C-alpha cells in the first residue's frame, strides 16, 4: 500500500480483494499477495475507525441550559 487511501477507498479495495480471492481461477501466489494487502487494509480501516470514534463527541445541553461535550458512546441499540 504505497499511497495512503481514504477509509472509503480502502474498504472498497477490501471488497475487491475478497471477490478476487473467492474466484476459483486465482493462483496461490496471487491469493497470498491479495491476503497480505487485505490484512494491511483491514488494519488501516480499524485504526481509522478507532481514531474517528475518539474524535467524535456529542454536544449535550444540561438542565441549567449550558452546553457540554460528552464522549461518543455506541449504545447496544445503535449496533442493531
C-alpha positions in Angstrom: 0.0 0.0 0.0 2.3 2.7 -1.3 -0.1 5.6 -1.4 -2.4 6.4 1.5 -6.0 5.7 0.6 -9.1 7.1 2.3 -11.1 4.9 4.6 -13.8 4.5 1.8 -11.2 3.7 -0.8 -9.6 1.1 1.5 -12.9 -0.5 2.3 -13.8 -0.7 -1.5 -10.4 -2.3 -2.2 -11.0 -4.8 0.6 -14.3 -5.8 -1.1 -12.5 -6.2 -4.4 -9.8 -8.4 -2.7 -12.5 -10.7 -1.2 -14.1 -11.1 -4.6 -10.8 -11.9 -6.2 -9.8 -14.4 -3.6 -13.2 -16.1 -3.9 -12.6 -16.7 -7.6 -11.6 -20.3 -8.4 -9.1 -19.3 -11.1 -6.7 -17.3 -8.9 -3.2 -18.7 -8.3 -2.0 -19.4 -4.8 0.7 -16.8 -5.2 -1.8 -14.1 -6.1 -4.1 -15.2 -3.3 -1.3 -14.8 -0.8 -0.4 -11.3 -2.2 -4.1 -10.2 -2.0 -4.5 -11.7 1.5 -1.4 -9.7 2.7 -2.8 -6.5 1.1 -6.2 -7.2 2.7 -4.7 -7.6 6.2 -2.8 -4.3 5.8 -6.0 -2.5 4.6 -8.1 -4.0 7.4 -5.7 -2.8 10.0 -5.7 0.7 8.4 -9.5 0.7 8.4 -9.6 -0.4 12.0 -7.2 2.3 13.1 -9.2 4.9 11.1 -12.4 3.8 12.9 -10.7 3.8 16.3 -9.4 7.4 15.6 -12.8 8.6 14.4 -14.5 7.2 17.5 -12.0 9.0 19.8 -12.7 12.3 18.0 -16.5 12.1 17.9 -18.3 13.8 20.7 -21.9 14.7 21.2 -22.9 18.2 22.3 -25.3 18.0 25.2 -27.4 20.5 27.0 -27.5 20.3 30.8 -30.6 21.1 32.9 -29.2 24.6 33.5 -29.1 25.4 29.8 -25.3 25.1 29.4 -23.8 23.0 26.6 -21.0 20.5 27.3 -19.2 17.8 25.4 -19.5 14.2 26.1 -17.5 11.4 24.6 -19.4 9.5 21.9 -20.6 6.1 23.1 -22.1 3.4 21.0 -25.2 2.0 22.6 -26.4 -1.5 22.1 -29.5 0.0 20.2 -27.2 1.7 17.7 -25.5 -1.6 16.8 -28.7 -3.2 15.6 
